[in-house]
Amino acid sequence: MSGDSPDDTRKAFSDAVNMTAKELERWLDSDESKSVGVTGGDKKDSPGGGESVGHESGRRIVQLLNTKKDDLGDDDYAHMRKVVGYVHRHLAQRPGHEDIESSRWRYSLMNWGHDPLKD
């Protein structure tokens, strides 16, 4: 996907991210959102102070959703591709033995802008 055109990347991103910016903002403020994910190595010194990788990505996704197409840069497209890859990989790991509504699997996906219950 790294060689995809900006149009292809935006399309794949909008297919993967099925939450609106407002829905994602509300979700990121919840305790459930903050309860899942892996914190990146030395993140304690970062402005997020131990924020999980997915939660940080969610904040970036909100920005991307609120950015006009013409204002998107290379870093934005790179993050969009990262989001698409994560969502696709994580969807393939769907747990089969539990109710997903309140699962860590769903919560993690939602931090990346995808609610599997909306599918």
C-alpha positions as CSV (number, residue, x, y, z in Angstrom):
1,M,0.0,0.0,0.0
2,S,3.0,2.4,0.4
3,G,3.0,3.1,-3.3
4,D,-0.7,3.9,-3.4
5,S,-1.8,7.2,-4.8
6,P,-3.2,9.8,-2.3
7,D,-6.7,9.1,-3.7
8,D,-6.3,5.4,-3.0
9,T,-4.9,6.0,0.4
10,R,-7.8,8.4,1.3
11,K,-10.3,5.8,0.1
12,A,-8.7,3.0,2.1
13,F,-8.6,5.2,5.1
14,S,-12.2,6.2,4.9
15,D,-13.2,2.5,4.5
16,A,-11.2,1.5,7.5
17,V,-12.2,4.4,9.8
18,N,-15.9,4.1,10.3
19,M,-16.2,6.5,13.2
20,T,-16.8,10.2,12.8
21,A,-14.4,12.7,14.3
22,K,-17.0,13.5,17.0
23,E,-17.6,9.8,17.8
24,L,-13.9,9.2,18.1
25,E,-13.3,12.3,20.3
26,R,-16.0,11.1,22.7
27,W,-14.6,7.6,22.7
28,L,-11.0,8.8,23.4
29,D,-12.3,10.7,26.4
30,S,-13.7,7.5,28.0
31,D,-12.0,5.3,30.6
32,E,-12.5,2.3,28.4
33,S,-10.5,3.9,25.6
34,K,-7.7,4.7,28.0
35,S,-7.7,1.2,29.5
36,V,-6.4,-0.6,26.4
37,G,-3.3,-0.6,24.3
38,V,0.5,-0.7,24.5
39,T,2.5,2.3,25.5
40,G,5.5,3.0,23.3
41,G,8.9,2.6,24.8
42,D,10.0,6.0,26.2
43,K,6.6,7.6,26.0
44,K,6.8,8.7,29.6
45,D,8.8,11.7,28.5
46,S,6.3,12.6,25.8
47,P,3.5,15.1,26.1
48,G,1.0,12.2,26.3
49,G,2.8,10.9,29.4
50,G,2.4,7.1,28.9
51,E,-0.4,7.3,26.5
52,S,-1.0,4.2,24.5
53,V,0.0,4.0,20.8
54,G,-3.6,3.5,19.7
55,H,-4.9,6.3,21.8
56,E,-2.3,8.7,20.4
57,S,-3.2,7.4,16.9
58,G,-6.8,8.1,17.6
59,R,-6.0,11.7,18.4
60,R,-4.1,12.0,15.1
61,I,-7.1,10.4,13.3
62,V,-9.4,13.0,14.6
63,Q,-7.0,15.7,13.2
64,L,-6.9,13.9,9.8
65,L,-10.7,13.6,9.7
66,N,-10.9,17.4,10.3
67,T,-8.2,18.2,7.7
68,K,-9.1,19.3,4.1
69,K,-7.8,17.0,1.4
70,D,-5.6,19.8,0.0
71,D,-3.9,20.3,3.3
72,L,-2.8,16.7,3.8
73,G,0.9,16.1,3.7
74,D,3.2,13.1,3.3
75,D,3.2,12.4,7.1
76,D,-0.6,12.4,7.1
77,Y,-0.8,9.9,4.2
78,A,1.8,7.7,6.0
79,H,-0.3,7.7,9.1
80,M,-3.4,6.9,7.1
81,R,-1.7,3.9,5.6
82,K,-0.6,2.8,9.1
83,V,-4.2,3.1,10.3
84,V,-5.5,1.0,7.4
85,G,-2.8,-1.7,8.0
86,Y,-3.6,-1.8,11.8
87,V,-7.4,-2.1,11.3
88,H,-7.1,-4.8,8.7
89,R,-4.6,-6.8,10.8
90,H,-6.7,-6.4,14.0
91,L,-10.0,-7.3,12.3
92,A,-8.4,-10.6,11.2
93,Q,-7.7,-11.4,14.9
94,R,-11.4,-11.2,15.9
95,P,-12.0,-13.3,19.0
96,G,-14.5,-16.0,18.4
97,H,-15.2,-17.0,22.0
98,E,-16.4,-13.9,23.7
99,D,-19.0,-11.1,23.4
100,I,-17.1,-8.4,21.6
101,E,-19.2,-5.4,22.7
102,S,-17.1,-4.8,25.8
103,S,-13.9,-6.6,24.6
104,R,-10.4,-5.2,24.7
105,W,-10.2,-6.2,21.0
106,R,-13.1,-3.8,20.1
107,Y,-11.8,-1.0,22.4
108,S,-8.4,-1.2,20.8
109,L,-9.9,-1.0,17.3
110,M,-12.1,1.9,18.3
111,N,-8.9,3.8,19.4
112,W,-7.9,3.5,15.8
113,G,-11.2,4.8,14.5
114,H,-13.0,1.5,13.7
115,D,-16.0,0.2,15.6
116,P,-16.5,-3.4,14.5
117,L,-20.1,-3.2,15.7
118,K,-20.9,-0.7,13.0
119,D,-20.0,-3.2,10.2
